[in-house]
Amino acid sequence: MLRRGLRGTVGMVELRRLTTWRTGGPALAAEVSSAEELSLVLRTCTEVEAPWFVLGLGSNILASDSGCRRLVVRLTGGMRSHSWSGADDAPVLRCGAGAHLPSLSGSACTRGAAGLEFAVGIPGTVGGAVFMNAGAYGGSMSALVSSVTVLDSDGRKRIIPVGECGFEYRRSRFQEEESVIASAELRLEPGNPEELRSEARRILALRRSSFPLDLPNAGSVFRKPSGDIPPGRLIEDTGLKGRREGGAMVSPLHANFIVNTGNATSADIRRLIDLVRDTVYRNSGVMLEEEIRYLGWSVDD
Ligand SMILES: Cc1cc2nc3c(=O)[nH]c(=O)nc-3n(C[C@H](O)[C@H](O)[C@H](O)COP(=O)(O)OP(=O)(O)OC[C@H]3O[C@@H](n4cnc5c(N)ncnc54)[C@H](O)[C@@H]3O)c2cc1C
């Protein structure tokens, strides 16, 4: 029924091709290239009571090996575009939620718009970054966003000012509601292009030396707990660096990263996540909470 309602826009995909961990099974996916197409997909899903899930670049997702029952919605075409406006001393960036964050960061540096340097190595979309309130090295999306445009499951558009986005550390109101982020407006500061590019290069070099970027991963697996000790240190203290479950391994370089050494399944990764969480709890009394999101692990998912 869903396929009929959406005609040519849907097809089967393998989630392992759409997630940075390179794991995950089959799913039905729809590609939308405009807010109108997105609205149609959401309305059709609501009509036929089909659950959906919007996927960015899959850089924070552990998708089940058996795939998912939800329609996976992907943003393409015009939903990946961006435009600049505002005076030179108050640059404004309007971007579709499917826009590639590192590319926007590069574009901002070249233009002399400061604020997005932190995002140069975060391999996600604007939608995923707003949803997660992604951040690094003291910067975060919440510091730049001025408003977010969402479509609700009935296809209707709402514009949400930053004060109502519910941003906290790696959290936003969008994690609690059934809406799709369609676009966002960011306000940046004026800056010197050469200095901004140099800062972005410094951040990239730092990331290359600290993170296991040579193997598939999904960034930090666990959120920073309240208190001063970062999850990487808590995990390292248990001696689990290098620990393997099937093809999944706790990175010897950074303990809060789990890497796919070549043939990991999502089940391997999940077993390792559970082992790390339980071991850290026994060792330190701290209950770690995942930053990554799960897709397809429950019967109705
Ligand atoms: C090597 C590496 C380094 C990383 N470094 C960092 C870092 O420094 N800081 C950091 O914060 N994160 C980091 N991450 C994690 C990840 O890149 C970010 O969380 C990113 O913002 C996720 O974007 P995405 O498009 O890949 O979202 P996905 O992983 O595809 O989705 C994540 C969540 O966002 C939701 N979502 C995505 N798009 C939309 C939309 N348009 N509307 C509504 N919901 C949406 C999804 O449904 C899902 O629940 C890293 C990941 C990797 C692999």
The ligand as a Tripos MOL2 file, in Angstrom:
@<TRIPOS>MOLECULE
LIG
   53    58     1     0     0
SMALL
NO_CHARGES

@<TRIPOS>ATOM
      1 C1         34.1930    9.4230   12.7330 C.3       1 LIG1
      2 C2         33.0450   10.0740   13.4580 C.ar      1 LIG1
      3 C3         33.2780   11.1870   14.2430 C.ar      1 LIG1
      4 C4         32.2230   11.8160   14.9200 C.ar      1 LIG1
      5 N1         32.4950   12.9110   15.6660 N.ar      1 LIG1
      6 C5         31.4860   13.5460   16.3080 C.ar      1 LIG1
      7 C6         31.7520   14.7270   17.0820 C.ar      1 LIG1
      8 O1         32.8800   15.2070   17.1660 O.2       1 LIG1
      9 N2         30.7040   15.3120   17.7070 N.ar      1 LIG1
     10 C7         29.4210   14.8240   17.6260 C.ar      1 LIG1
     11 O2         28.5090   15.4130   18.2200 O.2       1 LIG1
     12 N3         29.1470   13.7070   16.9010 N.ar      1 LIG1
     13 C8         30.1360   13.0660   16.2390 C.ar      1 LIG1
     14 N4         29.8720   11.9370   15.5020 N.ar      1 LIG1
     15 C9         28.4990   11.3910   15.4630 C.3       1 LIG1
     16 C10        27.6420   11.8660   14.2720 C.3       1 LIG1
     17 O3         28.4560   12.2100   13.1660 O.3       1 LIG1
     18 C11        26.7570   13.0540   14.6430 C.3       1 LIG1
     19 O4         25.8540   12.7180   15.6740 O.3       1 LIG1
     20 C12        25.9630   13.5540   13.4290 C.3       1 LIG1
     21 O5         25.3660   14.7690   13.7600 O.3       1 LIG1
     22 C13        24.8780   12.5780   12.9630 C.3       1 LIG1
     23 O6         24.4030   13.0370   11.7120 O.3       1 LIG1
     24 P1         23.8240   12.0240   10.6220 P.3       1 LIG1
     25 O7         23.3110   12.8170    9.4820 O.co2     1 LIG1
     26 O8         24.8200   10.9790   10.2950 O.co2     1 LIG1
     27 O9         22.6040   11.3980   11.4250 O.3       1 LIG1
     28 P2         22.1890    9.8550   11.5050 P.3       1 LIG1
     29 O10        23.2730    9.0940   12.1760 O.co2     1 LIG1
     30 O11        21.7260    9.3830   10.1880 O.co2     1 LIG1
     31 O12        20.9450    9.9650   12.4870 O.3       1 LIG1
     32 C14        21.1440   10.2750   13.8540 C.3       1 LIG1
     33 C15        19.7740   10.6000   14.4610 C.3       1 LIG1
     34 O13        19.3300   11.8340   13.8840 O.3       1 LIG1
     35 C16        18.0300   11.6650   13.3260 C.3       1 LIG1
     36 N5         17.9380   12.5280   12.1430 N.ar      1 LIG1
     37 C17        18.8200   12.6200   11.1190 C.ar      1 LIG1
     38 N6         18.3920   13.5340   10.2170 N.ar      1 LIG1
     39 C18        17.2110   14.0160   10.6870 C.ar      1 LIG1
     40 C19        16.2620   14.9700   10.2020 C.ar      1 LIG1
     41 N7         16.4330   15.6260    9.0540 N.pl3     1 LIG1
     42 N8         15.1480   15.1970   10.9420 N.ar      1 LIG1
     43 C20        14.9460   14.5410   12.1210 C.ar      1 LIG1
     44 N9         15.8090   13.6320   12.6200 N.ar      1 LIG1
     45 C21        16.9290   13.3750   11.9180 C.ar      1 LIG1
     46 C22        17.9450   10.1890   12.9650 C.3       1 LIG1
     47 O14        16.5930    9.7620   12.8830 O.3       1 LIG1
     48 C23        18.7120    9.5520   14.1140 C.3       1 LIG1
     49 O15        17.8700    9.3560   15.2260 O.3       1 LIG1
     50 C24        30.9090   11.2930   14.8120 C.ar      1 LIG1
     51 C25        30.6730   10.1670   14.0130 C.ar      1 LIG1
     52 C26        31.7300    9.5620   13.3360 C.ar      1 LIG1
     53 C27        31.4600    8.3690   12.4670 C.3       1 LIG1
@<TRIPOS>BOND
     1     1     2 1
     2     2     3 ar
     3     2    52 ar
     4     3     4 ar
     5     4     5 ar
     6     4    50 ar
     7     5     6 ar
     8     6     7 ar
     9     6    13 1
    10     7     8 2
    11     7     9 ar
    12     9    10 ar
    13    10    11 2
    14    10    12 ar
    15    12    13 ar
    16    13    14 ar
    17    14    15 1
    18    14    50 ar
    19    15    16 1
    20    16    17 1
    21    16    18 1
    22    18    19 1
    23    18    20 1
    24    20    21 1
    25    20    22 1
    26    22    23 1
    27    23    24 1
    28    24    25 2
    29    24    26 1
    30    24    27 1
    31    27    28 1
    32    28    29 2
    33    28    30 1
    34    28    31 1
    35    31    32 1
    36    32    33 1
    37    33    34 1
    38    33    48 1
    39    34    35 1
    40    35    36 1
    41    35    46 1
    42    36    37 ar
    43    36    45 ar
    44    37    38 ar
    45    38    39 ar
    46    39    40 ar
    47    39    45 ar
    48    40    41 1
    49    40    42 ar
    50    42    43 ar
    51    43    44 ar
    52    44    45 ar
    53    46    47 1
    54    46    48 1
    55    48    49 1
    56    50    51 ar
    57    51    52 ar
    58    52    53 1
@<TRIPOS>SUBSTRUCTURE
     1 LIG1         1 GROUP 0 **** ****
